[in-house]
């Protein structure tokens, strides 16, 4: 499975097609013959002569084209196949612009977080802060200390149930 993926990536890098040969700009596309002027054909019908050919893209213009040219008195042919998506209001976004948008968004987020942190930080006065006392409890007074309710239990009169024994630790 991995060998197939590696092979596919290698084939993509070794492909002879270059992106600069056919370019889409709005509703038009432009094809460039390799550095020389030549005659342009679509399905054996001569279209134009020159270094580039610019046409409006629609269902009739997609397909295969060729550019016949001469180099050192030798006839050569360069083939094109045009199929793509074009629209009048499209904007191409390259990787550097996309990365710049992400970096600017992150920087803006950090600045906004710093502003929120500074604005919500607790303000302290220059002088000493007054100590706060616990609020007084309302609900009556505690019984006096020498009360019979707080006397120790007599070992002879208390029950011997399992949960009535007090274990003192430490």
N, C-alpha and C positions, 0 to 999 in steps of 0.2 A: 504494500500500500504506500509506504513512504517513498519507494523507488519511483513509483508512478508520479507522485507529487513533485519530486525533484526533477524528473524528466520533463514534466509539463512546464515548470519554471524555467528550465534551461532552454526549452524550445521557444518560450515567449521572448527570452533575451536574444536568442539567435535569429529571430524572424527578420527577414529582409525589409519589411515595410517600415517606412519612416513616417512619423506623424506630420512632418512639415510638407509632404507632397500634396495632401488634400486638407484644406482648412475650411471650416464652416464659420461664417460671419453673418449672423442674423438669418435671413431667408436665403442667402446665397452661399455657394461653395466655390472654392478656387483650387484648381489643380496646377501644379508646376512641373514642367518637363525638366529633366536633369541638366541644368546649367546651359542649355542651348535652345535655340528656337526650333520649332518643328511643326508638323501638321497634326491637327487634332481630329480624331475619328471617333464616331460612336456607331457601332454595328456597321462598319464599312461605309459609313456616310461621312464625308468630310465636313467638318464644322468650321474651323478657323485655323489660322496660322499665327504662331507666336510662342513666347516663353511660357505664358500662363493662359488659362482658360477659366473664365468666371461665368457661372450660370446660376439661375434661380432654381432652388431645390423644390421639386414636387415629385409626384409619382411617375411622371414621364421622364424626368432627368436622372433618376437613379438607375444604376446599371454599370456596365463595363465601358471604359474608354481606353483609347491608346494614343500615344504621341510617337509619331515617326520622325526621326531626326538623323543627321549624319555626323559622324565623328571620324576624322581622318579618312574621308571618302568611303566610309563604311556605313551602310544603312543599319540603324538600330531601332528597336521598338521598346517603348516603356508602357506597361499596362497599369490601368487604374480600375478599381471597382468602388463605386460610390454608393453607400447606403448609410443613412444616418438620420438624426432627428434635427430639425431646424425650426426655429420660430422667430418671429419678428422682435419680441421683447426679451429674448434670452440673454443672460450674461454669463460668461464663463468665469469660474472661480478656480484659480490655481491653488496649489498646496500652500505656497508662502502666504497668500492672502488669508486663507483659512486659518493657518497657524497664528497669524497676526491678530485675527479677530478673537481667537481663543485666549491668547496672551493678554490682550487688552481687557477682556471680560474678567479674567482672573485678577489682574491688577486692580480693576475697579472694585471687585468684590473685597479684596484685602483693604483698600482705602475705606470703603464703606464700613467694614467691620471695625477698623481703627477709630473712625468717627463715632460709631455707636458706643464703643468701649469708653472713649473719652467723655462722651456726654452722659453716660449712665454711671460713671464712677462716683462713689460716695464722697461728698464734699466734707472735709474736716475743718474745724475752726482752729485758730492759732493757740487759743488758751486751753487749759486742762478741762477735760470733760467732767461734768458732775457725776458722782457715783450714784447709781440708782439703788434705792432701797426696795426690798421686797414689800409688796403691798400687805397691809395688815389683814389678817383673816377675821372674818366675822363668823360667828357661829357658837359663841359661848366660851366659857372658861374651862380649863382642864380641871379634873378633881384634885383636891389637895394630896400631897405625897403620902402622908401617913394615913392611907385609906385602907379599909379591910379588903377592898376589891383587889389590891395589888400584893397581898400577903402571899407567902410561899405556900404551896399545897402540902398538906399533911400526907406523908407516905402511907399511913395506916388507913386513911379514909378514902383515898382515891381508888378508882376502879382499876382492874388489872387487864383491861381489854388491850388488843394488840396496838391500837392507834392512840391509846391514852398515855403511853410511856413517853417521857421526854428524854431524848438522848442529847447529852451535852458533848459537843466536840470542840476540841481546841481549848 
